[in-house]
Amino acid sequence: MTRNKIAVLIVLGLGVAIFFLLGLERYLSIEFLGTSVQSLRRDAQANAFAAMTIYFVLYVIVTALSLPGAAVLTLAGGALFGLMLGTLLISFASTLGATLAFLASRYLLRDWVAGRFGRRLEAIDAGLTRDGAAYLFMLRLVPAFPFFLINLLLGLSRMRTRTFYWVSQLGMLPGTLVYVNAGTQLARIHSLSGILSPGLVGAFVLLGVFPLLAKKFSETLSAGKIYARWQKPRRFDRNLIVIGGGSAGLVTAYIAAALRAKVTLVEKHAMGGDCLNTGCVPSKALIRSARLLSQISRSREFGIRSAQAEFDFADVMQRVQDVIAAVAP
């Protein structure tokens, strides 16, 4: 780990340590918010711009450092700024903080994880490249998944920062609206667990799974359109059709036939393909003859006083054809 990374890690660690050593978590509790909301409202109304700025920066810090209390801060946003303004502030602050946590995880841990779990990470990256936006959207919609964990884990992937940002902002918006709206009715709330009913959580789950189901349905529909021009046969004459009688095609057909499969091998030109007819076999036969002539011309290097060889290139090429004929069966 480089010095810069160590420095960043120390700064982040100090921030988290100070938060807990000073007991600041007590200010991010339902109890404190319920007893202080009136005075906080008066302060926010007296100096609205300063209150919004401080609140926005505080929210970004809490989410960027993955500190507990984001849910209570969201309630506070609804209580202090109302539904529309509170949602606007929290939507951008939460997404910005999540993106900072995402980037910190990538900067500090991505290289180490890639070096230790390279192949596994490549497979995950491939899946996220293909369907990452849909997966992230689903996870953001379901409050059962800790958002800070999503930030840190996706930071280890190759997901684009831009994709992470806009999908996160869109995916967290429904949950943000629910919590901000609850914050406007703060007097009725006694615990965070009472905000999300099982029915509401279930609705979020269905909303999150919908993009994946829609994608699967679209793929099935597209495949149906492609195959619609042909009638599906009731029975098949062959288990396997191999196109190309080169080295790969021959081995594939041979193994399948050995397993009692019904196989058809299709080759438009010469059996054996490039390897037998124009590549591996003829080139190696030609090289063998050339090497022998080279060694004869350097006979003294091998302790032989004199050695000569007469050759005709046509004879050498005839030998090449003989080798091909011998290998062909």
N, C-alpha and C positions, 0 to 999 in steps of 0.2 A: 504494500500500500504506500502510495506516494505521500510526501509531506503535506501537500495541499489537501489530500483526502483526510489525512489524520487531523489536520487543523479544522476542517469542516466537521468532522466527527466529534471533536472536542467541543466545538461551539454548540452543536446540537445537544450533546450530552449535558453540557452546563445549563442550557436552557431548560431541559426537562428536570434536571436536579434542582435548580432554583425553584421551579414551579412547585415541586413536592416539599422541599425543605422549608419554604416559607408558608406552606399550607394554603396555597392559593386555590386549591381545588374546592375549598369550602365556599368560595364565591361563585362557583359554577354548580350550584345545587338548587333543587326546587325550593328548599326551605328558605335559603338566602334570597332567592329571587322573589318569593312570595311576600317576604317581610319588607323588602326594599324597593318594590316596583313603583310605589307612589313617589318616593323621593327621586328615583331614577327618571321617572316620567317628567317631573318638574324640571330637572336638570336638562333633559333632552329638549324640552320645549323652550327653555331659556336660551340655549345655544345649540340650535339644531345641527348646524354644519359641523361643529366640533364633535358633537355627540355621534353623528353618523361616521365621521372620520375615525374616531377612536374605536367605535364598535367594529367597523370594517377591518381595521388593522388587527384588532384583538382576535377577530374571527379567523383571519388568515393565519395568524401565528398559532392559534390552537390547532387548526386543521393541518398546518404544515408540519408541526411537531408531533402530530398524532396524540395530542393530549385529550384526556377525557373531559367532556363538558360541552361538546358541539351541539348536542340536542338541547341542552338547557339554554345555550346562547341563541339557538333558533327560536325558542319560546320567548326569550327576552326581546328578540327583534320584533316579533309580533306584538308584544306588550308595549314596546316603546315607540315603534314607528308605524304600526298598523299593517294591514294585510298587503297592500300593494307595494309600499315603499320597503317594508320589511322583507318581502319576498325578493325584490330587486336587489337589495343589499346582500342578502344571504346567498342568493343564487350565484352572484359573481365572486363573493368572498370565499364561499365554500369550494367553488371550482378552482379558484386561484390557489388556495391553500392545498387542495388535493393535488394539483399539478406540481406545486413545489415539493411536496412529499414524494411524488412520483419521480421527479427529476433527481432529488437527493438520493433516493434508493438506487436509481440507475447509475449515478455518478460514483456512489460509494461501494456498491455491491455487485453491479452487473459483471464486471470483469472477473471478479473472484468466483462468482457462481458459474460463469461461462467456462472458466478454466477447470472447475471441479466437476461440472455436470454438462459438458459441452454437447454431447449427442442428444441427451434428453431435452436440453434447452432448445436445440435446433428443431426438434419435433414440435415443441410447444410454440415456438416462434412461427413455424409454418402454419399451424392451426390458427393462431391469432392473426396472422396476415390475411388468412382467408375469411375468418368469421369473428375476428376480435371485437369489432364494433358491436355486433349483435350480442355477444357474450357480455361485454361490459355494460351495455344498456340493460340487459336482464339483471345483472348483479346490482346495478345502481337502483333499480326499481324495487328490489326486495330488501326491506329494512333488516331482515334476519342476518344478512351478511355484513360484518363490520367494515365500514367504508375505509377506515385507515389501513386495514389489511389488504383491501383491493388496491389501494394506492401503492403500497410497498411492493406487493407481488408483481403487479403489472409494470412497475419500474424496472424489474429484472428482464423484461421482454424487450422486443424491438418495436413495439407499438409506437407509432408516431405521436409526438407530443400534441400535435394539432388534433388528431383523432381522439386521443384521450381527453382533451379539454372539452371539445364540443359534445361528445357523447356523454361525458360526465355531467355537464351542465344540463343537458336535455333529460338525462335519466334521473337526476336528483331533484328535478323540478316538482314532480307530483308529491314526493315526500316532504319537500320543503314547504309546499303550500299547506299540507296537512298540519305540520308542526307550527308554522307561522299563524295559521288560523286558530290553532289551539292556544297559542300565546296571547291572542287577542281576548281570550276567555280564561285568562290565567287563574282567576279566583276559583274556578271550578276544578282545577287540576291539582291532584295530590301526589301523583307519581307518573313517571314517564311511561310505565306499562299500560296506563289507562288511556293513552292517546290513540294507539293503534289497536283496533278490535281485530279478532280473528278474520272476520269478513273482509275488512279493509286490507289486511295483509294478504289474504287470498286473492283479492282483486289485483294487488300489485304483482303477485306471482304470475297470474294469468296475463297481465299486461306485459310482463318481462319475457315470458315464453312465446308470446305472439309473434315477434319477428322471426324466431327460429322456425316456428310452425309454418309461417307464411313462406319462408325461404324454401322449406322442404316441399310444400304444396306446389310452389312455382316450378321447382326442379322436376317434380313428378309430371306436372302438366306439360312442360317442355318436352320431356322424354316421350310422353304420349303422342304429341304432335309429330315428332320425328318418326316414330314407328307406325303411325296411322296409315302410311302409304302401303305397307306390306301386311298381308294376312299371316297371322301366327300359325304355323303348321301344327297339326295335331300330333305328329310324330317326327322324329329326326332320323335320317339315314346314317349320319355320322356323329360320333361324339366329339371329334376334333378335326379341324381343317388347318393344316400348316401351309402357309404361303411362303415359298422360298426354300429350295433344296440345298442351302448352304450348310456350313458346319452346325450352326445352331438349329436350323430347321430339321436336318437329318437326325440329330440327337433327340430333339423333341418328339419327332414322329416315331423314332425307334423305341423310346421309353414308353410312350403311350401305347404303342402296339404290343409291347411286352406285357403291359398290364391289361391286355385283352380289350383295349378300346378300339372302336372302329375309326380308322384314321384315313384321311385323304391328304396326300402331299402334292402341292402345286408348284411346278417350276417351269418358267417360260423358256429357259435357255439350256444351260448345262447343269447336270446334277453335280453337287459338290460346291457350287458357287465360286466366288472369287478365290477362296482359300485353296481349293484343289486345282483350279484351272489357270488362274492368272496371278495368284498371290503367294501364299506360304509355300506350297509344295514345289512349284517350278523355281521359285527364287532360291530356295534352300538347295535344290538339286544343282542349280547353276553355280551357286557359291561353293558347293563342295568340290566341283570340278576345278574351279578357279583356285581354290585353296591348295589342291593337290599340285597343280602346275606351279604355284608360287613356292611350295616347299621343295619341289624338285629343282627349281632354279636356285634355291639356297641350300643345296645338299651339303656343302662344306660345313654349314652351321650345325649339322646333325652328325658330323664325323664321317661323311661319305665323300670320297675323293672326287668322284665324277658321276653324274646322273643326267640323263637327257630324256626329253619326251617330245614326241611329235603329235600334233593334234589338228583336227579340222573343226571349225566352229559348227559346221552342219552336224558332225558326229556328236558334239556336245549337246546340241539342241535335240537331237534324236534321243539321246539318253534322258533328257528332261521329259520328253513325251513318254518314254518307257516307264519312268518313275510315276508319272501321272496315271498311266494305265494300270500300274501295279497297285497304286493306292486307291484308285477309283472304286473297286468293289466294296 
